[in-house]
């Protein structure tokens, strides 16, 4: 199991937060004029982690992820209003060098490769059209980087090596030698520009340096977005320099900008679901084809030439009108009960007699007045926005409506 090189940095975050709370409590006591010692109640919070992914038949997790630092609301606020830093132990990067590196990837992925320093998101598919990996390709001047879930790293390496014959391509797995960090939020671009000394193109990538440590900084989505719906920049750094880069970013905010705040998976996941970003291995899996993910337009170029699975994808688009047997959709319950992952979705008229889907992710949405929202995979017959369904939530079966990824039920004129 991969161990994050940032464990000590995470513990220091907890220490700083605990010290801040104790100092605040002491000053509040002085203002009130009481002598109550509240320090015991403000002891340091334990670092909460959870296993992520599976990398072998024995069931060992790929890594541990940080859940939160004990201040979830503040972590979420930094994603929406400032800048957050997020440990991406769940991601791995492969490096491809050689004159044929770009051509090799172009023959393997579902999206069109872009010339110059650019970032492209795509699927790698099996020949039968099922998704093998959801990848991010980062083109630099002298090499290509391919980024994916740590669970899929070994398999992607095997696929790439299987397509190399006489081509000039050298593939290096950086999973054990390099580490991924994300900067997320409205102030992320300014923070990285301050740290590196130059801006990162909205859909591109650069080689740079943070406090003397070599890094690659790259846009997480075309246009400079990210999985949380805010600006986002990924950082790749040598494992033994990751802690130094993390500490520099946390302790050296850009002038006039909010301090950089470490966040965990819980805050990231709330913002991800709110932004309608389905995630591979959570909201869809290796049994899905691109048209079933809700992200086919972001991951597939239908004018692109042949790649594994392309015939299946093209046939689905032309003959079935882009409609698979199922699809990831938004779900908006009409009450305050929260569906949870694995909860069943039923036809509104037939009720429990006909299951039409399953909840894959859910949260209480701060952006929508603490309303419960969810992502779910449902049958093609029920994917249209405005379709009424029933969903299991907190031990009850409640009414809900299918939505697009904005989670806004359509008006009567759109029904």
C-alpha positions, 0 to 999 in steps of 0.5 A: 500500500502506498504511503503518503510522504505528507503524513508529518505535514498533515499532523502539523496541520492538526497541531496548528489548528488545535493551537489556534482553537486553544488560543481562541478559547483562552482569549474568549475566557479573558473577555468573559472574565472566567477561570474555566480551563477548556483546554482539555476539550480542545485537544488535538483531533486525530487524523482521520483516514480511509482506505482507497481502491484495491490493487491486487487480488488480496484486497489490499487498498491502494492507499489511505486518503485523508478524510478531514482535519476536524473543521469540515465547514472551513475546509469546504469554504476554502474550496468555494471562496479561497484556495485549498490544498489537497493530498492526491495519494489516490492518483498516479502518473506515468511518463512517456518519452520519445518521438512516438510517445504522442502517437502511441497515446493518440492510438489508445485514448478516446479524445483528440490530442492537442498540440503544444503544452496542453491537458486532455481528459479521455478514457482508455477502453477495452476493445468491447468498449468498456472503460479501463481507465479515466485518464488525464494526459499532460503534454509538455515540450519534451515528454507526455504524462498520463495521470489516473487513479492509483487503482488503475496504474499497473493495468494502464502500464501493461496496456501501454507496453502491449502497444509498443513494438518498434516505436521510440517510446520509453514508459516510466511508472512514477507511482513510487517516486513522485507525488500529486498535490492539488490546489483548488479554489478561486485563488488557486491560479494566483497562489501557484503563479506566486509560488512558481513565478509564472502563470499556468495556461488555462488548459495547459501545463508547465515545468517550474520550481517551487522554493527550489523544488522542481514541479510540473503544474497543470490545469485539471480541466480544460479552461482551468476548472476542476472536479470541484467546479472551481479553478484547479491546478495539479502539481507533480513533485518528486516524493522526497520533495513533496513535503517541502512544496506542501509547506511552502504553499501553506505558509506562503500565500499570494499577496492579497489572497486568502491563506492556503488551507489543507482539505480532506476528501470529505470537503472535496467530495461535497464540492465534487458532487455539487459540481456534478462530476461523476468519478470512476470507481464510485459513480461508474465502473469498469463495466460501463461504456462512455455513453453511460457515464454522463461525461461522454462529451468531455472524454470522447471525440467522435471525429477521432480515428481508430482506438480500442473500443472506438467501433462500439462507441461510434455505433452507440452514437450513430445507431442508438442516438448516444443512448446506452442502457443506463446513465449517471444522472443527478437526483434531487429528493423532494424531502430532507432525507439523504440517500446514501451510496447503494440506495435503491432507486425505484419507478415512481408509479410501480414503487418497490416492485421495479428498481430502476437504478442505484445511488452512487454518491450523495451529500447535503449541499451547502450551495443549495440551502443544505438540500440533499442531492445525489448521483445515481446510475439509472436505466435509460427509460428514466434518465430524462430530467424531470422524471419522477422516481422513489429513492431509499433515504434514511430508512424511508422511501422518498419522492425524488426527481431526476436532474441534469448535473446542476441538480435543478428540477426542470420547470413545468415547461421543460417536463 
